[in-house]
Amino acid sequence: MHVDQPAYDRRTLLRAGLGAATVAVVGSELAFPATAQADPGADLDWIYSCDEWGARPPAGSLVTSAIPTNKIIVHHMAFPNVTDYSEAQAIKLARDCQDLHMDGNGWSDTGQHFTISRGGYVMEGRRGSLERLQAGDRQMVSAHCPGENGRSIGIENEGTYVTETPPEELLDSLVRLCTTICKQYGLHAHDIFGHWDFRTTLCPGAAFYRLFPDVRRQVFRKLGTDLADVPARRWPDLWRFVSSPAVRVAQYLLAHRGYAVTPNSAFDAATVAAVQDWQARNAIPVDVDATITGPTWETLAPELEKDATGLPVEAVQFILNWKGYAEVTVTGEYDHATKKAVEDIQRLHGLPLTGKVSTSTWCALVGGVVRQSFRH
């Protein structure tokens, strides 16, 4: 992309002092093993640092996480779908977002780690994120997704994508950024999720979310990942610190198994107790934080034929409706609209178009990733 020469010269001068500028903000560092795949010499000059776009100083202390990064969470910003794709608009976007997060939300700094404009410009969000990406060891603790702020890299994308899709410039930069994050932190294409996989929200938008399987495939190809290294199913690792539509799906399934759990999307005490009891009864390691692990999902979710009824069908219909299938209603009866929506999910994820809810279809429904998706 073209950048005016004066801005480029200023960026070059600022970048020379980037490391020193962020160390004072991050503060003391905890011992943490660097990711083996991280390349400290990786070219990140295409990402605008906070100093380069003129960020305000943080209003409070910013800290680095003491736990490993295990995923990327993609958002839309619910900002207007502007037709100004310029560098100036990207800089204005980064400043407007920081102002909103600091002055409106009362946060110390921008909530996410990186921001992508509709013109494809990539901006550092929370100060220190670019330096940590360069190191590839730990991330800045962020504010983009409660429960995941210490272990996920958050990417905000300019625009609103409930019914519209992002421009190619944005998508190309998203693929490039996700690929870079994966390389630096030792992540994979199957570690890319959407905000609503871990939070009750309409973000990242139904139209954008439909593109995620293809975004992951592009990252997969750029990383050169061997298909054999992709797990059969990468389920969203929901735990007691999150609330989301997928949590409600788990609650429907726990209620189906006889637990006194109310499907409300909140990972409440009853849900914690039910998850841990289910794990104990099924010889699954009981997680102290009630994380719904892969084995937990796979024993909990029954495969559904097209004549199924009851709470598991309600779970399927609820998550389909939430994720943009407006024609699906929660009735508990596996009707034609439900079958067609399930087939569409299967098509998006490279699964056989059976219309039946297999274990892999369940995984795709709740925001997970299946190996078959990467065969396309």
Legacy VTK file of the C-alpha trace (Angstrom):
# vtk DataFile Version 3.0
C-alpha trace
ASCII
DATASET POLYDATA
POINTS 376 float
0.000 0.000 0.000
1.184 3.546 -0.658
2.345 5.703 2.230
3.246 9.352 1.701
6.990 9.942 1.982
6.880 12.464 4.873
4.888 9.981 6.996
7.328 7.225 6.076
10.318 9.333 7.139
8.653 10.147 10.456
7.858 6.478 11.017
11.467 5.515 10.336
12.734 7.983 12.922
10.176 6.959 15.521
10.728 3.246 14.996
14.407 3.609 15.813
13.382 4.331 19.416
10.410 1.978 19.635
11.843 -0.501 22.133
12.953 2.085 24.636
9.620 3.872 24.381
7.604 0.867 25.516
9.803 -0.701 28.166
9.056 2.034 30.678
5.314 1.476 30.271
5.392 -2.306 30.469
7.417 -2.277 33.663
9.152 -5.239 35.281
9.048 -8.543 33.438
8.275 -12.025 34.702
10.302 -15.033 33.663
8.539 -16.742 30.794
9.942 -19.054 28.124
10.041 -17.562 24.636
8.051 -19.326 21.934
10.338 -21.512 19.844
8.849 -20.235 16.585
9.240 -16.542 17.423
11.498 -14.579 15.104
12.893 -11.542 16.971
14.049 -10.189 13.606
10.639 -10.437 11.946
9.745 -7.487 9.716
6.876 -5.670 11.416
7.499 -2.280 9.830
4.091 -2.433 8.122
2.379 -2.134 11.528
2.047 1.460 12.763
3.220 1.789 16.368
1.361 3.882 18.935
3.959 6.637 18.616
3.641 6.618 14.835
-0.092 7.272 14.855
0.088 9.706 17.752
-1.438 7.745 20.624
-2.120 9.375 23.958
-0.079 8.142 26.937
-1.859 5.405 28.908
-3.967 6.631 31.806
-2.755 3.861 34.074
-0.248 1.046 34.306
-0.177 -1.593 31.593
1.029 -5.106 32.335
2.196 -8.151 30.471
0.475 -11.482 30.952
2.076 -14.266 32.941
0.252 -17.012 31.020
0.752 -18.231 27.453
-1.201 -16.799 24.536
-3.409 -19.511 23.053
-5.704 -17.812 20.551
-6.581 -14.831 18.357
-9.983 -13.169 18.782
-11.311 -11.158 15.841
-13.787 -8.280 16.251
-15.642 -5.718 14.213
-15.718 -2.224 15.674
-19.378 -1.356 15.008
-18.037 1.830 13.395
-19.369 3.173 10.055
-18.368 1.371 6.855
-16.504 4.378 5.489
-15.299 4.624 1.898
-12.185 6.553 2.920
-9.414 3.955 2.720
-6.553 6.405 3.296
-3.699 6.375 5.782
-5.143 9.529 7.344
-8.439 7.740 8.025
-6.588 4.816 9.611
-4.759 7.186 11.950
-8.027 8.945 12.810
-9.608 5.531 13.465
-6.869 4.534 15.892
-7.193 7.850 17.750
-10.997 7.731 17.844
-10.894 4.200 19.191
-8.422 5.104 21.912
-10.528 8.111 22.901
-13.646 5.935 23.102
-11.952 3.281 25.190
-10.225 5.693 27.563
-12.844 8.437 27.880
-15.986 6.363 27.332
-15.090 2.996 28.848
-12.652 4.300 31.436
-9.865 1.960 30.340
-6.163 2.710 30.691
-5.569 2.523 26.936
-6.994 1.070 23.729
-8.601 -2.263 24.588
-7.379 -4.429 21.697
-3.843 -5.238 20.626
-4.183 -4.304 16.953
-6.604 -2.381 14.738
-7.144 -2.797 10.986
-8.703 -0.024 8.897
-10.989 -0.622 5.934
-8.074 0.467 3.771
-5.928 -2.328 5.190
-3.641 -0.241 7.419
-2.632 -2.077 10.612
-2.225 -0.057 13.809
-0.894 -1.055 17.185
-3.694 -0.740 19.740
-2.678 -1.215 23.359
0.801 0.218 23.858
3.456 -2.479 24.116
1.607 -4.938 21.859
3.969 -4.434 18.929
7.056 -4.947 21.079
5.577 -8.103 22.571
4.678 -9.374 19.107
8.281 -8.835 18.039
9.483 -10.854 21.032
6.753 -13.470 20.664
6.901 -14.500 24.301
3.999 -12.888 26.179
1.227 -10.441 25.388
-0.065 -7.264 26.923
-3.049 -7.822 29.185
-5.879 -6.237 27.217
-9.541 -5.296 27.605
-11.194 -6.610 24.419
-12.822 -9.804 25.789
-13.404 -10.392 29.519
-12.076 -13.777 30.581
-9.671 -13.930 27.630
-7.696 -10.706 28.055
-4.567 -12.388 29.366
-4.335 -15.188 26.817
-5.732 -13.936 23.503
-4.586 -11.401 20.942
-7.480 -9.088 20.060
-7.842 -7.627 16.567
-10.429 -4.920 15.907
-11.544 -4.346 12.317
-13.014 -1.030 11.211
-16.666 -1.277 10.195
-19.905 -3.096 11.001
-20.384 -6.511 9.436
-23.742 -7.906 10.460
-25.027 -7.841 6.873
-22.026 -6.487 4.912
-18.579 -8.014 4.462
-15.235 -6.202 4.869
-13.352 -4.901 1.827
-10.542 -7.007 0.355
-7.913 -4.594 1.661
-8.993 -5.269 5.228
-9.246 -9.027 4.721
-5.792 -9.220 3.150
-4.288 -7.380 6.108
-6.205 -9.561 8.562
-4.719 -12.681 6.980
-1.247 -11.144 7.059
-1.580 -10.067 10.692
-3.012 -13.401 11.844
-0.225 -15.248 10.032
2.388 -13.073 11.725
0.815 -13.514 15.161
0.694 -17.271 14.664
4.366 -17.385 13.676
5.509 -15.206 16.552
3.418 -16.855 19.272
3.519 -20.420 17.969
-0.223 -20.460 17.224
-2.115 -22.059 14.341
-4.887 -21.151 11.931
-7.266 -23.254 14.042
-6.611 -20.892 16.974
-8.517 -18.023 15.309
-11.935 -17.274 16.830
-14.612 -14.576 16.843
-15.585 -12.353 19.757
-19.004 -13.969 20.188
-17.388 -17.363 20.674
-16.425 -16.104 24.157
-18.807 -13.218 24.843
-22.522 -12.529 24.435
-22.337 -9.953 21.654
-23.210 -9.485 17.970
-19.506 -8.897 17.257
-17.842 -9.769 14.856
-21.051 -9.700 12.798
-22.749 -12.596 11.062
-21.579 -11.683 7.540
-17.942 -11.320 8.640
-18.055 -14.527 10.688
-19.077 -16.523 7.618
-15.700 -15.572 6.107
-13.691 -16.947 9.034
-13.269 -20.473 7.589
-11.700 -18.960 4.470
-9.529 -16.578 6.524
-8.247 -19.572 8.491
-7.560 -21.492 5.278
-5.480 -18.630 3.913
-3.491 -18.423 7.156
-3.097 -22.209 7.127
-1.594 -22.096 3.636
0.726 -19.185 4.437
1.992 -20.987 7.538
2.612 -24.152 5.523
0.936 -26.274 8.173
0.738 -30.014 7.577
-2.880 -31.199 7.660
-1.820 -34.057 9.918
-0.831 -31.484 12.549
-4.359 -30.071 12.719
-6.510 -31.648 15.458
-9.666 -33.394 14.288
-11.582 -30.764 16.255
-10.370 -27.609 18.001
-13.199 -26.713 20.384
-13.499 -23.265 21.997
-11.997 -23.607 25.485
-14.827 -22.034 27.454
-14.220 -21.594 31.172
-15.881 -20.003 34.176
-14.556 -16.524 33.346
-16.485 -16.153 30.081
-20.104 -15.836 28.981
-21.239 -16.477 25.433
-23.861 -18.104 23.208
-21.698 -21.251 23.215
-21.954 -21.342 27.011
-25.734 -21.454 26.586
-25.353 -24.386 24.185
-23.371 -26.229 26.857
-26.074 -25.399 29.394
-28.789 -26.837 27.129
-26.723 -30.003 26.834
-26.083 -30.217 30.574
-29.816 -29.794 31.209
-30.428 -32.573 28.676
-28.090 -34.753 30.755
-30.174 -34.107 33.860
-28.432 -31.192 35.543
-30.411 -28.326 37.104
-28.825 -25.709 34.862
-30.625 -22.750 33.299
-29.577 -21.882 29.721
-28.726 -18.198 30.172
-25.226 -17.850 28.576
-23.699 -16.963 31.963
-21.072 -19.370 33.291
-22.667 -19.392 36.749
-22.014 -21.544 39.805
-24.552 -24.179 38.759
-22.825 -24.509 35.395
-19.394 -24.796 37.013
-20.624 -27.573 39.307
-22.371 -29.403 36.461
-19.339 -29.283 34.154
-17.031 -30.583 36.854
-19.463 -33.336 37.860
-19.844 -34.406 34.212
-16.073 -34.556 33.858
-15.747 -36.689 36.996
-18.510 -39.076 35.913
-16.945 -39.543 32.469
-13.344 -40.094 33.606
-12.309 -36.723 32.185
-9.755 -34.692 34.181
-11.759 -32.311 36.352
-10.694 -28.770 35.550
-10.408 -26.359 38.460
-11.887 -23.575 36.308
-14.550 -25.850 34.801
-13.035 -25.480 31.335
-15.248 -27.257 28.811
-12.430 -29.238 27.254
-12.577 -31.195 24.012
-13.376 -34.504 25.754
-16.060 -32.708 27.779
-17.748 -31.385 24.622
-17.462 -34.713 22.829
-19.119 -36.727 25.591
-21.719 -34.037 26.272
-23.011 -33.386 22.731
-25.191 -36.178 21.275
-25.207 -36.804 17.549
-28.632 -35.789 16.218
-30.611 -37.408 13.438
-33.059 -35.354 11.393
-36.006 -36.549 13.473
-34.468 -35.459 16.793
-36.366 -33.383 19.351
-35.794 -31.772 22.706
-33.140 -29.698 24.411
-30.217 -30.610 22.111
-32.268 -29.435 19.122
-33.107 -26.236 20.992
-29.372 -25.743 21.523
-28.707 -26.117 17.790
-31.531 -23.758 16.874
-30.472 -21.155 19.425
-26.876 -20.943 18.201
-27.944 -20.949 14.537
-30.355 -18.093 15.130
-27.766 -16.138 17.108
-25.218 -16.489 14.322
-27.424 -15.047 11.630
-29.880 -17.734 10.568
-32.977 -15.634 11.181
-35.300 -18.236 9.649
-34.473 -20.702 12.433
-36.570 -20.512 15.588
-36.131 -22.377 18.855
-38.856 -25.005 18.856
-37.070 -28.216 19.839
-38.324 -29.823 16.605
-35.766 -30.559 13.894
-37.620 -28.762 11.113
-36.685 -27.964 7.502
-35.223 -24.529 8.318
-32.945 -26.088 10.931
-31.791 -28.803 8.532
-30.968 -26.288 5.785
-29.032 -24.078 8.213
-27.072 -27.073 9.525
-26.189 -27.997 5.945
-24.964 -24.463 5.344
-22.686 -24.699 8.390
-21.396 -28.018 7.087
-20.728 -26.474 3.674
-18.774 -23.570 5.181
-16.584 -25.921 7.208
-16.003 -28.595 4.570
-18.139 -31.223 6.301
-20.377 -33.775 4.544
-23.783 -32.247 3.776
-25.795 -34.746 5.778
-28.091 -32.351 7.622
-27.346 -34.420 10.725
-25.557 -32.914 13.716
-22.399 -34.971 14.033
-19.722 -34.314 16.636
-17.761 -32.249 14.094
-20.901 -30.280 13.219
-21.397 -29.507 16.909
-17.808 -28.241 17.019
-18.400 -25.900 14.078
-21.704 -24.715 15.544
-20.178 -23.603 18.851
-17.290 -21.757 17.187
-14.700 -24.499 16.939
-12.595 -25.540 13.971
-12.539 -28.946 12.249
-9.723 -30.535 10.277
-11.934 -31.031 7.207
-12.161 -27.260 6.818
-8.535 -27.123 5.693
-8.927 -29.708 2.940
-10.677 -27.156 0.715
LINES 1 377
376 0 1 2 3 4 5 6 7 8 9 10 11 12 13 14 15 16 17 18 19 20 21 22 23 24 25 26 27 28 29 30 31 32 33 34 35 36 37 38 39 40 41 42 43 44 45 46 47 48 49 50 51 52 53 54 55 56 57 58 59 60 61 62 63 64 65 66 67 68 69 70 71 72 73 74 75 76 77 78 79 80 81 82 83 84 85 86 87 88 89 90 91 92 93 94 95 96 97 98 99 100 101 102 103 104 105 106 107 108 109 110 111 112 113 114 115 116 117 118 119 120 121 122 123 124 125 126 127 128 129 130 131 132 133 134 135 136 137 138 139 140 141 142 143 144 145 146 147 148 149 150 151 152 153 154 155 156 157 158 159 160 161 162 163 164 165 166 167 168 169 170 171 172 173 174 175 176 177 178 179 180 181 182 183 184 185 186 187 188 189 190 191 192 193 194 195 196 197 198 199 200 201 202 203 204 205 206 207 208 209 210 211 212 213 214 215 216 217 218 219 220 221 222 223 224 225 226 227 228 229 230 231 232 233 234 235 236 237 238 239 240 241 242 243 244 245 246 247 248 249 250 251 252 253 254 255 256 257 258 259 260 261 262 263 264 265 266 267 268 269 270 271 272 273 274 275 276 277 278 279 280 281 282 283 284 285 286 287 288 289 290 291 292 293 294 295 296 297 298 299 300 301 302 303 304 305 306 307 308 309 310 311 312 313 314 315 316 317 318 319 320 321 322 323 324 325 326 327 328 329 330 331 332 333 334 335 336 337 338 339 340 341 342 343 344 345 346 347 348 349 350 351 352 353 354 355 356 357 358 359 360 361 362 363 364 365 366 367 368 369 370 371 372 373 374 375
